[in-house]
Amino acid sequence: MWDIYKLTWWLTEPLLGTIPKNRDVWSEHVRTQLTGEDEAELMEQAEDAHLADEAEVGERGWTTFYVDEAGRPILFDYQLKGFLKEAANTTKETLKLKNLRHHVEQEVFVFPRRLVLGDAVDGYIERPLRAMTQKGPRVTVVRSDRIDPDGRRYEHELRVLATSKIDSDVLNTILGYAAYKGLGQWRNGGYGRFEFTLAT
């Protein structure tokens, strides 16, 4: 029923966290975007991920990673799958496959549920965020925790329905674009780029 692929990847640029470090900011975002069971599931993940209270963080524009019970930064399976869906949507014309994003959503499953990225974050970076408001241009300094490329290799298992049009060539094309685009926060700045191998 399944075609199973082993994805091994390693960073070539720092990976930046995407989750608001402040629990209140994160919860507010979830409540405005989701309802019902999805909200309940993600709120439970927030508890599991040990996000900080506002008094502990003090910064509203600070992004980080989910962490496990030992405080290690992790990547959830749905974060990688969402990233693959984005890349599939961009590469569908190149691959001449209609609804490729939908096929990835329905036919590709990522394991493990939680992938440990390291023992701790390697620090953070700060950068200006420019926006045009009714009062004119404004600049805010934002901060993101980072994982540095230090030779660590990460492994995922991708299980694809055997009847799917998604094969190793399609996966390599999607991942080839994704690796260049980058994973995580501030991808347009070249962060989160990686190299990979895909094996059956």
Residue pairs with C-beta under 8 A, 6 or more apart in sequence:
1 161
1 162
2 159
2 160
2 161
2 162
3 159
3 160
3 161
3 162
3 164
3 167
3 200
4 157
4 158
4 159
4 160
4 200
5 157
5 158
5 159
5 160
5 168
5 171
5 198
5 199
5 200
6 155
6 156
6 157
6 158
6 198
6 199
6 200
7 155
7 156
7 157
7 158
7 175
7 196
7 197
7 198
8 153
8 154
8 155
8 196
8 197
8 198
8 199
9 153
9 154
9 156
9 179
9 194
9 195
9 196
9 197
10 149
10 151
10 152
10 153
10 154
10 194
10 195
10 196
11 147
11 148
11 149
11 150
11 152
11 192
11 193
11 194
12 149
12 193
12 194
12 195
13 149
13 182
13 190
13 191
13 192
13 193
13 194
14 122
14 125
14 146
14 147
14 148
14 149
14 191
14 192
15 117
15 146
15 147
15 149
15 183
15 184
15 191
15 192
15 194
16 63
16 125
16 144
16 145
16 146
16 184
16 185
16 186
16 191
16 192
17 63
17 64
17 65
17 73
17 121
17 144
17 145
17 146
17 184
17 185
18 63
18 65
18 79
18 184
18 185
19 26
19 49
19 51
19 63
19 64
19 65
19 66
20 26
20 29
20 51
20 60
20 62
20 63
20 64
21 51
21 52
21 57
21 59
21 62
21 63
21 64
21 145
22 51
22 52
22 53
22 54
22 57
22 59
22 60
22 62
23 46
23 51
23 52
23 53
23 54
24 53
24 54
25 60
26 46
26 51
27 43
27 46
30 39
30 42
30 43
30 46
31 39
34 42
45 66
45 76
48 66
49 66
49 67
49 74
50 67
50 69
50 71
51 64
54 60
59 143
61 129
61 140
61 141
61 142
61 143
62 124
62 142
62 143
62 144
62 145
63 142
63 143
63 144
63 145
63 185
64 73
64 121
64 144
64 145
65 73
65 74
65 75
65 117
65 121
65 145
65 147
66 73
66 74
66 75
66 76
66 114
67 73
67 74
68 74
68 114
68 116
71 120
72 116
72 117
72 118
72 119
72 120
73 116
73 117
73 118
73 120
73 121
73 145
73 147
74 114
74 115
74 116
74 117
75 114
75 115
75 117
75 154
76 113
76 114
76 115
77 109
77 110
77 111
77 112
77 113
77 114
77 115
78 110
80 110
80 115
80 156
80 183
81 104
81 105
81 108
81 109
81 110
83 178
83 183
84 104
84 108
84 110
84 174
84 175
84 178
85 101
85 104
85 105
86 101
86 178
87 174
87 175
87 177
87 178
87 181
88 100
88 101
88 103
88 104
88 174
89 100
89 101
90 177
90 181
91 100
91 173
91 174
91 177
92 98
92 99
92 100
92 101
94 173
95 170
95 173
97 103
97 165
97 170
100 166
100 170
100 174
103 164
103 165
103 166
104 166
104 174
107 160
107 161
107 164
107 166
108 158
108 159
108 160
108 164
108 166
109 158
109 159
109 160
110 156
110 157
110 158
111 156
111 157
111 158
111 159
112 156
112 157
115 154
115 156
117 147
117 152
117 154
118 147
118 152
121 145
121 146
121 147
122 146
122 147
122 148
122 150
123 145
123 146
123 148
124 143
124 144
124 145
124 146
125 143
125 144
125 146
126 141
126 142
126 143
127 141
127 142
127 144
127 186
127 189
128 139
128 140
128 141
128 142
129 139
129 140
129 141
129 142
130 137
130 138
130 139
131 137
131 138
131 139
131 140
132 138
144 185
144 186
146 191
149 194
158 171
160 166
160 167
160 171
168 198
168 200
171 198
172 198
175 196
175 198
179 193
179 194
179 195
179 196
180 193
181 187
181 193
182 190
182 191
182 192
182 193
182 194
183 192
183 193
183 194
184 191
184 192
185 191
185 192
186 192
